[in-house]
């Protein structure tokens, strides 16, 4: 701080308004596009054949309707809030910048509704969806004129009018992803913990996956009015969001009840495996009691929660006790191939390989898509396209003078 600048209590500095915040963010994004000569291109319009049912327009399993993806994301967000789930749709679209090999990972039947703040970005293009993402996630967006109306119009465009398709692999990888912080920080602690809570034991029985356990937060009753429970006597909202993610993970990766094979992308509506895991744990505890948390479902409204009696805080299990009764198993082979994530050890091996390939290409003639195609062929199912694009390449490309920002500059 300079001598001329007065010492000001940061708590007394007026908060920047939502409009100013998003304007600054969009300005930086425009500057990034210009500096890196990233072209918006054309929106991938593919009009529906009016003689075919809607589900036959870019059908499963390669494609997923935008509405199906929205409902899956909604289950993992705060109930009755549309913007977070819509923002994740935009994230899936904008995360995949390279189209040279597979083409766009989304398709539009009609152009989506827009907003004056997005007028510098061609409507329906990937860069427009990135800008829309920033507009949807801004804090207190309802303060911006026309924001709430835009949210409603985007919701209706995605939903009842069925105007969006996403490549299913990308949407499911977003829905099932384990956050990097879980892998790096929470996973070792979870593995070492010899005493498990009720949610931890429930998660283990249903998944036999320590990473899934590491994503489970502390379960408790709401601590203040801002964390109002969605179910009577239920847990705080972040735990509700985590239960939604857990149910999705079980439905698409660990399903044993047949819902995955019978219902595919709608399996989360029908999968009973999380309930079966809860029943097994309750039997292990000797049966129902007033102190035992209970699952509460409202899938039609897009949430799953859990009650939390006062005595639930005291429920504990020995790790060895639970793992002896429910030992670790190999994940079932029924998981959707489109949901297959990268294996961490394979990604590390790919990093070493990529460094060697960089060294063999001193004039930097090879493109990212060329490296990616070679990596996918070399490492097979252990490496996902998302893993290469979002972790392996960004970690090394800029450090070694490769353009990781998008299209190359024109001479």
TAGI-V208975 format. One record per residue. N is the residue number from 0. RES is the residue in one small letter. OMEGA is omega as a letter, one per 20 degrees, with the letter a starting at -180 (NA if undefined). Layout:
# TAGI-V208975
n: <N:N>
res: <RES:RES>
omega: <OMEGA:OMEGA>
This chain:
# TAGI-V208975
n: <0:1:2:3:4:5:6:7:8:9:10:11:12:13:14:15:16:17:18:19:20:21:22:23:24:25:26:27:28:29:30:31:32:33:34:35:36:37:38:39:40:41:42:43:44:45:46:47:48:49:50:51:52:53:54:55:56:57:58:59:60:61:62:63:64:65:66:67:68:69:70:71:72:73:74:75:76:77:78:79:80:81:82:83:84:85:86:87:88:89:90:91:92:93:94:95:96:97:98:99:100:101:102:103:104:105:106:107:108:109:110:111:112:113:114:115:116:117:118:119:120:121:122:123:124:125:126:127:128:129:130:131:132:133:134:135:136:137:138:139:140:141:142:143:144:145:146:147:148:149:150:151:152:153:154:155:156:157:158:159:160:161:162:163:164:165:166:167:168:169:170:171:172:173:174:175:176:177:178:179:180:181:182:183:184:185:186:187:188:189:190:191:192:193:194:195:196:197:198:199:200:201:202:203:204:205:206:207:208:209:210:211:212:213:214:215:216:217:218:219:220:221:222:223:224:225:226:227:228:229:230:231:232:233:234:235:236:237:238:239:240:241:242:243:244:245:246:247:248:249:250:251:252:253:254:255:256:257:258:259:260:261:262:263:264:265:266:267:268:269:270:271:272:273:274:275:276:277:278:279:280:281:282:283:284:285:286:287:288:289:290:291:292:293:294:295:296:297:298:299:300:301:302:303:304:305:306:307:308:309:310:311:312:313:314:315:316:317:318:319:320:321:322:323:324:325:326:327:328:329:330:331:332:333:334:335:336:337:338:339:340:341:342:343:344:345:346:347:348:349:350:351:352:353:354:355:356:357:358:359:360:361:362:363:364:365:366:367:368:369:370:371:372:373:374:375:376:377:378:379:380:381:382:383:384:385:386:387:388:389:390:391:392:393:394:395:396:397:398:399:400:401:402:403:404:405:406:407:408:409:410>
res: <x:x:x:x:x:x:x:x:x:x:x:x:x:x:x:x:x:x:x:x:x:x:x:x:x:x:x:x:x:x:x:x:x:x:x:x:x:x:x:x:x:x:x:x:x:x:x:x:x:x:x:x:x:x:x:x:x:x:x:x:x:x:x:x:x:x:x:x:x:x:x:x:x:x:x:x:x:x:x:x:x:x:x:x:x:x:x:x:x:x:x:x:x:x:x:x:x:x:x:x:x:x:x:x:x:x:x:x:x:x:x:x:x:x:x:x:x:x:x:x:x:x:x:x:x:x:x:x:x:x:x:x:x:x:x:x:x:x:x:x:x:x:x:x:x:x:x:x:x:x:x:x:x:x:x:x:x:x:x:x:x:x:x:x:x:x:x:x:x:x:x:x:x:x:x:x:x:x:x:x:x:x:x:x:x:x:x:x:x:x:x:x:x:x:x:x:x:x:x:x:x:x:x:x:x:x:x:x:x:x:x:x:x:x:x:x:x:x:x:x:x:x:x:x:x:x:x:x:x:x:x:x:x:x:x:x:x:x:x:x:x:x:x:x:x:x:x:x:x:x:x:x:x:x:x:x:x:x:x:x:x:x:x:x:x:x:x:x:x:x:x:x:x:x:x:x:x:x:x:x:x:x:x:x:x:x:x:x:x:x:x:x:x:x:x:x:x:x:x:x:x:x:x:x:x:x:x:x:x:x:x:x:x:x:x:x:x:x:x:x:x:x:x:x:x:x:x:x:x:x:x:x:x:x:x:x:x:x:x:x:x:x:x:x:x:x:x:x:x:x:x:x:x:x:x:x:x:x:x:x:x:x:x:x:x:x:x:x:x:x:x:x:x:x:x:x:x:x:x:x:x:x:x:x:x:x:x:x:x:x:x:x:x:x:x:x:x:x:x:x:x:x:x:x:x:x:x:x:x:x:x>
omega: <a:r:a:a:a:r:a:r:a:r:a:r:a:r:r:a:a:a:r:a:a:r:r:a:a:r:r:r:r:r:r:r:a:a:a:r:r:a:a:a:a:r:a:r:r:a:r:r:a:r:a:r:a:a:r:r:a:a:r:j:a:a:r:r:r:a:r:r:r:a:r:r:a:r:a:a:r:a:r:r:a:a:a:a:r:r:r:r:r:a:r:a:a:a:a:a:a:a:a:a:a:a:a:r:r:r:a:r:r:r:a:r:a:a:a:r:a:a:r:a:a:a:r:r:a:a:r:r:r:r:r:r:a:r:a:a:a:a:a:a:a:r:a:a:r:a:a:r:r:r:r:a:r:r:a:r:r:a:a:a:r:a:a:r:r:r:a:a:a:a:a:r:r:a:a:a:r:a:a:a:r:a:a:a:a:a:r:a:r:a:a:a:a:a:a:r:r:r:r:r:r:a:r:a:a:a:a:a:a:r:r:r:a:r:a:a:r:r:r:r:r:a:r:a:a:a:a:r:r:r:a:a:a:a:a:a:a:r:r:r:a:r:r:r:a:r:r:r:a:a:a:a:a:a:r:a:r:a:a:a:a:a:r:a:r:a:a:r:a:a:a:a:r:r:r:r:r:r:r:a:r:r:r:a:r:r:a:r:a:a:a:r:r:r:r:a:r:a:r:r:r:r:r:a:a:r:a:r:a:a:a:r:a:a:r:r:r:r:a:r:a:a:r:a:r:a:r:a:r:r:a:a:a:a:r:r:r:a:a:r:r:r:a:a:r:r:r:r:r:r:r:r:a:r:r:r:r:a:r:a:a:a:r:r:a:r:r:a:r:r:a:a:r:a:a:r:a:a:r:a:r:a:r:r:r:r:r:a:a:a:a:a:a:a:a:a:a:a:a:r:r:a:a:a:a:a:r:r:r:a:NA>
